[in-house]
Amino acid sequence: MPHGRLIIHFKYTSNLQETLLCYVRCNGEISKTAAELFQHPNTIRYRLQKAKKILRPFLGNENFYEQLFILITLYLLQGKINRYNFQQ
């Protein structure tokens, strides 16, 4: 899975990244995500649609939350692994 494009998008769209991370933390619940980010639920829906457009080549159209959960988990694990390698 090529992920360079995804990292570039995360680098320049921190609100989108923050929304996706929170969405996964909130188990895919839009209202809970909106409350945690102090945003209107429609703002969260808009950001999720934007993310789906960006991620479509990587994730496809079905099971968005499940695939996003795996992607975010791998993204976070990669960061932990990279930090661990630099500390040794």
Secondary structure by P-SEA (a helix, b strand, c coil): cccaaaaaaaaacaaaaaaaaaaaaacccaaaaaaaacccaaaaaaaaaaaaaaacccccccaaaaaaaaaaaaaaaaaaaaaaaaac
